[in-house]
Amino acid sequence: MMPDKASTEKLGITLVAAAAVAWSTAPLFVRLLPFDSFTILFWRGVFAGCGITAFLLLVQGRAALADFTRMNRGGLVFAILSAAGMLLYIPSLQLTSVANVAIILATAPFASAALAWVWFGEAPRTRTVVASLVAVLGVAVSVGGASAASDVRGIVLACLLMLAIAGMTVAARRYRETPLIAAAALSNFLGSAVSLVFVQGAVSVPPHNILVLAAFGLLQVALGLTFFVLGSRHLPAAQSALIATLETPLMPFWIWLAFSDAPSSGQLFGGAVVLGAVIFDIIGDLRAEKPQQA
């Protein structure tokens, strides 16, 4: 018996929500690992790349290998932008607060809309432009109290990270024929290769920390991506994006829960403004899709 639409939608919502939970644990792993950024990035990329490749082989068998051999320009662009985002992510979390990184990342959908307009002439909706302006205001309120040099550097890296994610998102839309999961695996291996040039003492990591790094790569990256890919197949794109925004409030939540490091009132207010702008824009998408599906 084929599952009904309501059941598949519930499954999709559950899987995408699980992906958001998995992705949101990145700051927790970073706090647990007493290493430089490149050591973390090297091992995280190795485990994540292997995990994603194993998922591909499990689902597609030997045919999955063809996704790597037929990687086109679009796949390479996606992989390079994704690798750049990975290389920026860990240092940004180490240099500024988790709340700042989470709030800046929440503006990525609006940066994607602007980049799509510049890249291939897809004009943003008025609603998206208004929501983007509100989100920028929220980010300004949140990070306005940054004073230490390391905090400012972390905010700059988080902004570059957000732009890399926006570029990756637009590249996925521009090159629709690209095997994205294979490109994601490639990006992890690429990030590890770049990190290996700068890493210090990667082979001397204690066994118990290797287990934490393995969990970081396999659970936070590989499992999160797997859940999202499987769940988003059963949901409209706008609904998947809306559920994925759960990652934003959960990132500082785990840090508060584990280390009693609560965000400031300015960060809470700015985060609420950004999250509200994102939800406002995506709910508009969902309402626009309903007449088309009727």
C-alpha positions as CSV (number, residue, x, y, z in Angstrom):
1,M,0.0,0.0,0.0
2,M,1.3,3.4,-1.0
3,P,1.6,5.9,1.9
4,D,-0.9,8.8,1.8
5,K,0.1,12.4,1.3
6,A,-0.4,13.3,5.0
7,S,1.9,10.5,6.1
8,T,4.7,11.5,3.7
9,E,4.4,15.2,4.6
10,K,4.7,14.2,8.3
11,L,7.8,12.1,7.5
12,G,9.3,15.0,5.5
13,I,8.7,17.5,8.4
14,T,10.2,15.1,10.9
15,L,13.3,14.5,8.7
16,V,13.9,18.2,7.9
17,A,13.5,19.1,11.6
18,A,16.0,16.4,12.5
19,A,18.4,17.9,10.0
20,A,18.1,21.3,11.6
21,V,18.8,19.8,15.0
22,A,21.8,18.0,13.7
23,W,23.2,21.1,12.0
24,S,22.6,23.2,15.1
25,T,25.1,21.1,17.1
26,A,28.2,22.5,15.3
27,P,29.0,25.1,18.1
28,L,28.7,22.4,20.7
29,F,31.3,20.2,19.0
30,V,33.6,23.2,18.5
31,R,33.5,24.0,22.2
32,L,34.2,20.3,23.1
33,L,37.4,20.2,20.9
34,P,40.5,21.9,22.2
35,F,42.2,22.2,18.8
36,D,43.0,24.8,16.2
37,S,40.5,25.4,13.4
38,F,42.4,23.5,10.8
39,T,42.8,20.3,12.9
40,I,39.0,20.3,13.5
41,L,38.3,21.1,9.8
42,F,40.6,18.3,8.6
43,W,39.1,15.5,10.6
44,R,35.5,16.8,10.3
45,G,35.9,16.9,6.5
46,V,37.4,13.4,6.4
47,F,34.6,11.8,8.4
48,A,31.8,13.8,6.8
49,G,33.0,13.1,3.3
50,C,33.3,9.4,4.0
51,G,29.9,9.4,5.6
52,I,28.2,11.1,2.7
53,T,29.9,8.8,0.2
54,A,28.8,5.8,2.2
55,F,25.2,7.1,2.1
56,L,25.5,7.5,-1.7
57,L,26.8,3.9,-2.1
58,L,24.0,2.6,0.2
59,V,21.3,4.3,-1.9
60,Q,22.7,4.1,-5.4
61,G,25.2,1.3,-5.3
62,R,28.2,1.4,-7.6
63,A,26.2,3.9,-9.8
64,A,27.1,6.5,-7.1
65,L,30.7,6.5,-8.2
66,A,29.5,7.9,-11.6
67,D,28.3,11.1,-9.8
68,F,31.9,11.8,-8.9
69,T,33.4,11.0,-12.3
70,R,30.9,13.1,-14.2
71,M,31.2,16.1,-12.0
72,N,30.7,19.2,-14.2
73,R,31.5,22.9,-13.8
74,G,28.4,23.4,-11.7
75,G,29.3,20.7,-9.4
76,L,32.8,22.1,-8.9
77,V,31.5,25.6,-8.3
78,F,29.1,24.2,-5.7
79,A,31.9,22.1,-4.1
80,I,34.3,25.0,-3.9
81,L,31.8,27.4,-2.4
82,S,30.7,24.7,0.1
83,A,34.4,24.1,1.0
84,A,34.9,27.8,1.5
85,G,32.0,27.9,3.8
86,M,33.4,25.0,5.9
87,L,36.8,26.7,6.1
88,L,35.1,29.9,7.4
89,Y,32.6,28.2,9.8
90,I,34.8,26.8,12.5
91,P,37.0,30.0,12.9
92,S,34.0,32.2,13.0
93,L,32.6,30.1,15.9
94,Q,35.9,30.3,17.7
95,L,36.3,34.1,17.3
96,T,32.8,35.4,18.1
97,S,29.7,34.3,19.9
98,V,27.5,31.5,18.6
99,A,24.5,33.8,18.7
100,N,26.3,36.3,16.3
101,V,27.1,33.5,13.9
102,A,23.6,32.0,14.0
103,I,21.9,35.4,13.4
104,I,24.2,36.3,10.5
105,L,23.7,32.9,8.9
106,A,19.9,33.4,9.1
107,T,20.2,36.2,6.6
108,A,21.6,33.8,3.9
109,P,18.2,33.4,2.1
110,F,18.1,37.1,1.4
111,A,21.7,37.2,0.2
112,S,20.8,34.3,-2.1
113,A,17.9,36.3,-3.6
114,A,20.2,39.2,-4.3
115,L,22.9,37.0,-5.8
116,A,20.4,35.2,-8.0
117,W,19.3,38.6,-9.3
118,V,22.9,39.6,-10.2
119,W,23.9,36.2,-11.5
120,F,21.0,35.2,-13.8
121,G,18.5,38.0,-13.6
122,E,16.0,36.5,-11.2
123,A,14.4,39.6,-9.7
124,P,13.6,39.4,-5.9
125,R,10.1,39.9,-4.8
126,T,9.2,43.1,-3.0
127,R,8.3,41.1,0.1
128,T,11.9,39.6,0.1
129,V,13.5,43.0,-0.3
130,V,11.5,44.4,2.7
131,A,12.3,41.3,4.8
132,S,16.0,41.7,3.9
133,L,16.1,45.2,5.1
134,V,14.5,44.2,8.4
135,A,16.9,41.3,8.7
136,V,19.9,43.6,8.2
137,L,18.5,45.8,11.0
138,G,18.3,42.8,13.2
139,V,21.9,41.8,12.5
140,A,23.1,45.4,13.2
141,V,21.3,45.3,16.6
142,S,22.8,41.9,17.4
143,V,26.4,42.6,16.5
144,G,26.5,46.3,17.4
145,G,28.1,45.6,20.7
146,A,31.2,43.9,19.3
147,S,34.3,45.5,20.6
148,A,37.2,43.0,20.9
149,A,39.4,42.6,17.8
150,S,38.7,38.8,17.8
151,D,35.0,39.4,18.0
152,V,35.1,41.7,14.9
153,R,37.2,39.2,13.0
154,G,34.7,36.5,13.9
155,I,31.8,38.7,12.6
156,V,33.6,39.4,9.4
157,L,34.2,35.7,8.9
158,A,30.6,34.9,9.6
159,C,29.5,37.4,7.0
160,L,31.9,35.8,4.4
161,L,30.5,32.4,5.5
162,M,26.9,33.6,4.9
163,L,27.9,34.8,1.4
164,A,29.5,31.5,0.6
165,I,26.3,29.7,1.7
166,A,24.3,32.1,-0.4
167,G,26.5,31.4,-3.4
168,M,26.3,27.7,-2.9
169,T,22.5,27.9,-2.7
170,V,22.3,29.9,-6.0
171,A,24.8,27.6,-7.7
172,A,22.5,24.6,-6.8
173,R,19.6,26.4,-8.5
174,R,21.7,27.5,-11.5
175,Y,23.1,24.1,-12.2
176,R,20.1,21.9,-11.5
177,E,21.6,18.8,-13.2
178,T,24.4,18.7,-10.6
179,P,24.7,15.7,-8.4
180,L,24.5,17.7,-5.2
181,I,25.2,15.0,-2.6
182,A,28.3,13.9,-4.5
183,A,29.4,17.6,-4.7
184,A,28.8,17.9,-1.0
185,A,31.1,14.9,-0.3
186,L,33.7,16.4,-2.6
187,S,33.5,19.7,-0.8
188,N,34.3,18.0,2.5
189,F,37.4,16.2,1.0
190,L,38.5,19.5,-0.6
191,G,38.1,21.3,2.8
192,S,40.2,18.6,4.4
193,A,42.9,18.9,1.7
194,V,43.2,22.6,2.2
195,S,43.2,22.3,6.0
196,L,46.0,19.7,5.7
197,V,48.4,22.4,4.4
198,F,48.0,24.5,7.6
199,V,47.1,21.8,10.2
200,Q,49.5,21.2,13.2
201,G,49.7,17.8,14.8
202,A,46.6,16.2,13.2
203,V,48.0,12.7,13.6
204,S,48.6,13.2,17.4
205,V,45.0,13.8,18.3
206,P,44.0,11.6,21.3
207,P,41.6,8.7,20.6
208,H,38.7,10.1,22.6
209,N,38.9,13.3,20.7
210,I,38.9,11.4,17.4
211,L,35.6,9.9,18.5
212,V,34.2,13.5,19.0
213,L,35.6,14.5,15.6
214,A,34.0,11.4,14.0
215,A,30.6,12.3,15.6
216,F,31.1,15.9,14.4
217,G,31.6,14.8,10.8
218,L,29.1,11.9,10.7
219,L,26.3,13.3,12.8
220,Q,26.4,17.0,12.3
221,V,27.3,17.1,8.6
222,A,26.6,13.7,7.0
223,L,23.5,12.7,8.9
224,G,22.1,16.3,8.8
225,L,22.5,16.4,5.0
226,T,21.0,12.9,4.6
227,F,18.0,13.8,6.7
228,F,17.5,17.1,4.7
229,V,17.8,15.4,1.3
230,L,15.4,12.7,2.2
231,G,12.9,15.0,4.0
232,S,12.9,17.8,1.5
233,R,11.7,15.4,-1.2
234,H,8.3,15.3,0.5
235,L,7.8,19.0,1.1
236,P,7.6,22.3,-0.8
237,A,11.0,24.1,-1.0
238,A,9.6,27.0,1.1
239,Q,8.3,24.7,3.8
240,S,11.7,22.9,4.0
241,A,13.5,26.3,4.3
242,L,11.1,27.4,7.0
243,I,11.6,24.2,9.1
244,A,15.4,24.5,8.6
245,T,15.4,27.9,10.3
246,L,15.1,26.0,13.6
247,E,18.8,25.7,13.4
248,T,19.2,29.5,14.2
249,P,17.7,29.5,17.7
250,L,19.0,26.0,18.5
251,M,22.7,26.9,17.9
252,P,23.0,29.2,21.0
253,F,20.5,27.0,22.9
254,W,22.9,24.0,23.0
255,I,25.7,26.3,24.2
256,W,23.5,27.7,27.0
257,L,22.4,24.3,28.0
258,A,25.9,22.7,28.1
259,F,28.0,25.7,29.2
260,S,25.5,28.2,30.8
261,D,26.6,30.8,28.2
262,A,23.5,32.8,27.6
263,P,23.2,35.2,24.7
264,S,22.9,39.0,25.5
265,S,19.6,40.8,25.4
266,G,20.7,42.6,22.2
267,Q,21.5,39.3,20.5
268,L,18.1,37.8,21.6
269,F,16.3,40.8,20.2
270,G,18.3,41.0,17.0
271,G,17.9,37.2,16.5
272,A,14.1,37.5,17.0
273,V,14.0,40.2,14.3
274,V,16.0,38.2,11.8
275,L,14.1,35.0,12.4
276,G,10.8,36.9,12.2
277,A,11.9,38.4,8.8
278,V,12.9,34.9,7.5
279,I,9.6,33.3,8.6
280,F,7.6,36.2,7.2
281,D,9.2,35.8,3.8
282,I,8.9,32.0,3.6
283,I,5.3,32.0,4.8
284,G,4.6,34.3,1.9
285,D,6.1,31.6,-0.4
286,L,3.9,28.9,1.1
287,R,0.7,31.0,0.6
288,A,1.7,31.7,-3.0
289,E,2.2,28.0,-3.6
290,K,-1.3,26.9,-2.3
291,P,-3.3,28.3,-5.3
292,Q,-0.8,26.6,-7.7
293,Q,-1.3,23.2,-5.9
294,A,-5.1,23.5,-5.7
